[in-house]
Amino acid sequence: MPVVAKGLEGIIANSTRLSDVLGDIGQLIYAGYDINELAGKVSFEEVVHLLWYGELPNWRQLNVLHETLRTHRDLPQGIIDFITSAPKDAGPMDVIRTAVSMLGLYDHHVDDTSVDRNRERAVGITARISVIAAYFHRARSGKSLPPVRKDLGEAAHFLYLLTGETPSDEAAQTLDVAYVLHADHGMNASTFSARVTIATLSDMFSAITSAIGTLKGPLHGGANEGVIHMLQEIGSEANVDAWIENALAQKKKIMGIGHRVYKVLDPRAPHLRAMAMKLTEKAGDPKWLRMSERIATIMKEKKGLNANVDFYSATVYYSLGLPTDMFTPIFAISRTAGWTGHVLEQLADNRLYRPLSEYTGPAVGKKVTPIALRA
Ligand SMILES: CC(C)(COP(=O)(O)OP(=O)(O)OC[C@H]1O[C@@H](n2cnc3c(N)ncnc32)[C@H](O)[C@@H]1OP(=O)(O)O)[C@@H](O)C(=O)NCCC(=O)NCCS
């Protein structure tokens, strides 16, 4: 009898040097570094270097990476035209997915599949995805598109483009840590889809487009927006218990709770929780966090499930004043580091992904009835 691993649970689909997720002990490792060692000590750009080259950069390497990313921020005019003409009510993830796909149209070396050219594509997508996201938000709000700047790091630059103002150090650093925590995560669904796409020897743009489409779903990156919608629907602390009880009775999934691999607390969650606490204390509106804490407690007690990365990142972004439908794009911006790293790794030792399926259709032997005689 064939064994079907539904959702590929427990299947090791490939090996990777980028990151490891140890679900039983709640550990996340990027290329030998525990995430707790990295968070707050290194910048997102240092993590990008770690994921692409296997080592944290020295000063010279970091400066080269900064310079390279910052000189790749400009968007082709055709993509700006698309962003400004896209329907204002379009989902930002849909616009980002389409615009990243369009970037491939402006790659003038499509036939060059060398490692160097693919590294350049990784830089180009990583540098531009946040510009695409921020520009769409500006365009749909009827605001002008500020020219890109070269004096800001990735997180600060995104906030600058979004608001048109240079962000505070605190806001930029908070987002930078969130980027670090989201940069990679083993063989998660969107990374897997990027690897499946590139393994056909398609191209980097197609692979990242697949990944963005996969991340969008509410069971993956879309959960962080779902958390805020849930909190808004619940409305007040007094409603939490009854709302959750009702949702569980209807077999609804509580967003930001549970994980396929982590059987204990997601190691990224405490960092985001601490950041959320700091921000909400300052903003003087601890209601959302208190509601979140109550939800986490109920879910732990009733279902034995823990909060995941999306649970507290939602409150962090909300407290930073970021638009709710930009939460998943922020996830995509930081995960581009991992996706592109995985694509490069896949290409370095490629084999097509082609699993089997268990057939559950009718037994073979049916005969074709002429169409005029079919019921
Ligand atoms: C992440 C997730 C998709 C993992 O799913 P999975 O490994 O396929 O696990 P399942 O959906 O099979 O869930 C296993 C059990 O836990 C329950 N469960 C899991 N997550 C739950 C949640 N968020 N709310 C309520 N129940 C949940 C399921 O109902 C199921 O219970 P049952 O055995 O009584 O039917 C799932 O936990 C989920 O949908 N979470 C909410 C979305 C989310 O936060 N996603 C971001 C992940 S980083």
The ligand as a Tripos MOL2 file, in Angstrom:
@<TRIPOS>MOLECULE
LIG
   48    50     1     0     0
SMALL
NO_CHARGES

@<TRIPOS>ATOM
      1 C1          0.0290   26.5730   10.3670 C.3       1 LIG1
      2 C2         -1.0210   25.5120   10.0660 C.3       1 LIG1
      3 C3         -1.4810   25.6870    8.6100 C.3       1 LIG1
      4 C4         -0.4070   24.1340   10.2360 C.3       1 LIG1
      5 O1         -1.3410   23.2550    9.7820 O.3       1 LIG1
      6 P1         -1.1870   21.6610    9.8100 P.3       1 LIG1
      7 O2          0.1730   21.2510   10.1960 O.co2     1 LIG1
      8 O3         -1.7210   21.1870    8.5090 O.co2     1 LIG1
      9 O4         -2.1040   21.2610   11.0120 O.3       1 LIG1
     10 P2         -3.6400   20.9410   10.9300 P.3       1 LIG1
     11 O5         -4.3650   22.0150   10.1940 O.co2     1 LIG1
     12 O6         -3.7770   19.5460   10.4070 O.co2     1 LIG1
     13 O7         -4.0260   21.0190   12.4660 O.3       1 LIG1
     14 C5         -3.8430   19.9660   13.3910 C.3       1 LIG1
     15 C6         -4.8930   20.1250   14.4930 C.3       1 LIG1
     16 O8         -4.6950   21.3500   15.1810 O.3       1 LIG1
     17 C7         -5.8110   22.2250   14.9760 C.3       1 LIG1
     18 N1         -5.2900   23.5470   14.6660 N.ar      1 LIG1
     19 C8         -4.1040   23.8400   14.0830 C.ar      1 LIG1
     20 N2         -3.9510   25.1500   13.9670 N.ar      1 LIG1
     21 C9         -5.0690   25.6950   14.4920 C.ar      1 LIG1
     22 C10        -5.4940   27.0160   14.6460 C.ar      1 LIG1
     23 N3         -4.7350   28.0230   14.2500 N.pl3     1 LIG1
     24 N4         -6.6940   27.2310   15.1950 N.ar      1 LIG1
     25 C11        -7.4630   26.2180   15.6090 C.ar      1 LIG1
     26 N5         -7.1120   24.9410   15.4990 N.ar      1 LIG1
     27 C12        -5.9170   24.6770   14.9300 C.ar      1 LIG1
     28 C13        -6.5520   21.6660   13.7670 C.3       1 LIG1
     29 O9         -7.9000   22.0000   13.7850 O.3       1 LIG1
     30 C14        -6.3180   20.1930   13.9770 C.3       1 LIG1
     31 O10        -7.1510   19.7420   15.0050 O.3       1 LIG1
     32 P3         -7.8780   18.3310   14.9010 P.3       1 LIG1
     33 O11        -6.7730   17.3170   14.8520 O.co2     1 LIG1
     34 O12        -8.7070   18.2960   16.1380 O.co2     1 LIG1
     35 O13        -8.6710   18.3750   13.6370 O.co2     1 LIG1
     36 C15        -2.2170   25.6590   11.0260 C.3       1 LIG1
     37 O14        -1.7620   25.5860   12.3660 O.3       1 LIG1
     38 C16        -2.9930   26.9320   10.7930 C.2       1 LIG1
     39 O15        -3.8660   26.9590    9.9000 O.2       1 LIG1
     40 N6         -2.6950   28.0260   11.5580 N.am      1 LIG1
     41 C17        -3.3630   29.2860   11.3660 C.3       1 LIG1
     42 C18        -2.7160   30.0160   10.2110 C.3       1 LIG1
     43 C19        -1.3570   30.5450   10.5630 C.2       1 LIG1
     44 O16        -1.1510   31.1610   11.5910 O.2       1 LIG1
     45 N7         -0.4150   30.3450    9.6400 N.am      1 LIG1
     46 C20         0.9290   30.8480    9.7830 C.3       1 LIG1
     47 C21         1.9000   29.7440    9.9860 C.3       1 LIG1
     48 S1          3.5110   30.3940   10.3270 S.3       1 LIG1
@<TRIPOS>BOND
     1     1     2 1
     2     2     3 1
     3     2     4 1
     4     2    36 1
     5     4     5 1
     6     5     6 1
     7     6     7 2
     8     6     8 1
     9     6     9 1
    10     9    10 1
    11    10    11 2
    12    10    12 1
    13    10    13 1
    14    13    14 1
    15    14    15 1
    16    15    16 1
    17    15    30 1
    18    16    17 1
    19    17    18 1
    20    17    28 1
    21    18    19 ar
    22    18    27 ar
    23    19    20 ar
    24    20    21 ar
    25    21    22 ar
    26    21    27 ar
    27    22    23 1
    28    22    24 ar
    29    24    25 ar
    30    25    26 ar
    31    26    27 ar
    32    28    29 1
    33    28    30 1
    34    30    31 1
    35    31    32 1
    36    32    33 2
    37    32    34 1
    38    32    35 1
    39    36    37 1
    40    36    38 1
    41    38    39 2
    42    38    40 1
    43    40    41 1
    44    41    42 1
    45    42    43 1
    46    43    44 2
    47    43    45 1
    48    45    46 1
    49    46    47 1
    50    47    48 1
@<TRIPOS>SUBSTRUCTURE
     1 LIG1         1 GROUP 0 **** ****
